[in-house]
């Protein structure tokens, strides 16, 4: 499989991996503006992949500033069908320790005012999101983490908070009381937009800290997170590479046909400009 069907979103530690060869940068202009930066196209374990540094070169964008729509739409324009994501999270459980990995299966939204849909302005679509992460792709990610020898936890709820500040102790204690498992600032919007784009999406959560609920870790610092992320980067590289090697897989999941019954607007009522703009997403359903 030499054509490009696999996308990777993460930090610079992921695309520094030595296994990436034949690199080239591709700058893409989307109808939703500019992505976080150029996509790095490369070969990994015999597969062509497109890597995007989520926060831009040098980590310049806050989670609230990210143009999630442009990032995901750019992958769609490249022909991507699977997105493997990696991101730092705080743990809300004693047994999810710093340096552990988690492959979550649920989200809880604590963001405010982020644009999380490609639709609107004359076209309405409601995709199913009860199971927000691709089941088959997440199972592949889990197997890949085990093969890398990582301590990995299967399933869990990822609380997506607004940030950029970390949680208050009251918030952290509340999330634990609700039975949530990990907390981060970015993955929910990516997952929502990937579903609308009919792209399979799974995330590898890298536990860097215990958030502030833990009596021995009541102050989360950037230094602590960066130190643990650096240590986790090599493991994450191996997990992602293992997962890429196992692709492609059959796309019999709900992700592949998420828009098939989701568009509620009558075709003749959709403005021509919106049809053109969203052609990569909806073209096959309005032919």
N, C-alpha and C positions, 0 to 999 in steps of 0.2 A: 504494500500500500504506500505509494509514493505521493499521491495527492493529499492535500491538507484537509484533515477532518478533525484534528485534535487541538484543543486550546488549553493553555495553562495560565492561571492568574496567580500571582504571588509576589514575593519580594525579590530583590536582586540576588539573594542567596540561592534562589532556585536556578536562575539562568546562568549562574557562574559555574554550573556543573561541567566537569571536564568532558563528559560524554557527548555534549552538544557539539555537532559539527556542521559545516556548510551553512554558517550563519549569514543572514542578510536582514536588514531593517526594512520594514514596509510602513510608510506613513499613510494612514487612511483618513479621508474626510467623510464623515457620516452626516445624514440629514439632521442628526441631533447634536452636531458640534464635534469637537475634537476629543478623541479618547485620551487617557492618561499619558500616552506617549506612543512612539512607534511600536509596532508589533515586531518581535524578533522571530523570524522564521528560521528554523534549524532542523537538523535530523537528530533524532534520539532513538536509539535501539531500532534503527531501520525505518522509523516512521517520521514523516514530516509533521512538525508541531509549530504552533504559533504561541509565543509567550508574550504576556503583557504584564509589566510592572504596575501593580494596582495603584500605588501612590505616586507614580511618576519617577523619573530619574532623580535619585537623591532623596526620595521620600518627601515630596513637596506639597502634596495635597492632603488635607484632613479627610476623615471619612465622610463628613458632611459636604465637602467640596467636590467629591468625585462625580464625574459625569458617567453614571452607571449605564445610562441608555447608550451613549456613544461607545463605551467599552464593549458591551454585549452585541450591539448592532454591527460593530466592526468585525467581531468574530463571525457573525452571520454572513457578512459580505465576503469573508474569506472562505466560506464553505464549511465552517466548523460544525460538528455534530455532537462532540463531547467536550465539556469543560471540566478540567481538574483544577480545583482551587486549593490553596494553602494559606492559612492565616493564623496569627497569634490570638489566643484566647486566655481569659482568666478562668480558673476552676471554681465551681461552687460546691464541690464535693471533696471530702477528705481523701477519698480513694482515687480521685483524678489528680495525680501529683504533677508538679512542675516537671517538664521534659517528657511526660506521657503524651500520646496522641489520641485523638477522639475522631470518630467518623459519625457525626450527628445525623439524626433522621427527622428532627423537628426544629421549628423556629418559634420564637415569641417576639413580637414586634414592640420595641420601645423607642423607635425613631420618631421624628416629628417633621412632617412637611417635605420629605424626600420624594422625588418623582420616581415612581416604581412601575410605570406602565408605558408602553409605546402607543397606547390607544387614547382616544379623546379627539377633540376638534372634528367631530362629524362621524366618527366610527367608534362603536362600543363593543368590547369583547370581555367576557368573564371566563378566565381559564380556571380549571380545577387546581386547587393548591393544598388539598388535605394532606397529601404526602409531598412535601416541598422539595425533597431531594430525590434524585433518580435512584431507585432501588438497585437495579443491576449494576450501575456504575459504582454505587457506594459499596456494594459487596465486593466488587473488584478492588476498590481502594483498600478495604479492610484486609483482603487476602494479600495484597501487595505490601501492606504494613507488617503483617505477620511474617511474610517471607523475608522482610528486611531485618527481622529480629527486634522490632520495636515493641514497646509496651503500649498496646492500642486497645481502646474501649469501643465496643460496638453500640451505636445508637446514643441518644441523648438529646436534650433540648438546648438549643443555642439561643440565648437571649441576645437580641441585636439592639444595643443602646445607641443613643445619638452621639455622645462624646462631644468634643475630644477629651473632656475631663473623665477621669475614672469615677467609679461609683462612690456614693456616700456609703457609710457603714449601714445605715438604715435600709437603703436600697438593696445592698448586697445580702443583708439578712432576710429581707422580704423575698428576694428571688430564691434563696435557699428554702424558705418556708413553702414556696409554691412547688418545690420539687424540680426546679430547673437545674441544669448540669454545668453549662459553660456560658461565658459571656464574651461578646466581641462587638465590633462596630461596623462591619462591612458586608457580611455574606448574604443577608436577607434580600437586599435589593438585587444583587447578582442573581440569586436563585429565582426571584419573581420574573425578572426580565428574560432569563434563560428559558423559563417555562413558556413565556409568551413567544419567544423566538424558536420554540420547539427544539431546543438544544438540551441534551442531558447534562445535568450539573451535579457534582458531588464535591464536598469539601473535606480537606484534611486539617483538623484543628490542632494546633501546636500549643500545648499548655505551657505558659510561661510563668504563671504566678497563681496564688490562691485568692485573687481579688482582695478585698479588705475585710471580709467577714472573719478570717482566720485569726485567732488571738496572737499567733506568732508572726503574722504577716499583715499587720493592719495598715501598712503603708506600701502601696504599689509604686515602684519607681521605674522610670524609663531605663535606667542602668540595669536593673534586675531583668527587665523584659528583653533588652538587647543581648545581654549575656546568655540568657537561656535560649533565645532565638538562634544565636550563633551556634550554640551547641546542638540545637535541633536541626539546623539547616542540612547537615550531611545526611541525617536520617531521612528528612523530608525529600531530599534529592533522590535517594534510593527508592523510596516509596513511589514517588511520581514516575520515575523511570520504569519501575516494575509494572505499574499500571499501564503506562503507554505501550509497553511491550505486549500486553494482553489485548490491546484494542486492534481491530474493531470487534465489537460484540453486536449481536442482533438487537435492533432497536424495536423491540416489541413492547416497550414501556409506554406509559401514558404521555411521556415527554414528546415523543415523536409525532403525535397527532393532537397536541394540546389545543390547537385552534380549530380542529375539525367541526366541533359543535359549539364553539365559544363565541363566534361573531354574531351578535344579535341584531345589528343594524341591517336593514334591507339593502342589498347591493346597489340598487338604483338610487338610494338616498345618500350613499357615501360620496363626498366631494371628490372630484377627479384628482385634485392635487394630493389628497390623502392616499388614494389608491396608488398613485405613482410613488409617493414617499415610502409607503409600506409594502411595496411590491415584493421585496425579498421574503417578507413574512406571510402575506396574505394572497399573493398572486395565484397560487395553485387552487385556492378556494373560490376565487372570483372569476376564473377563466370562463 
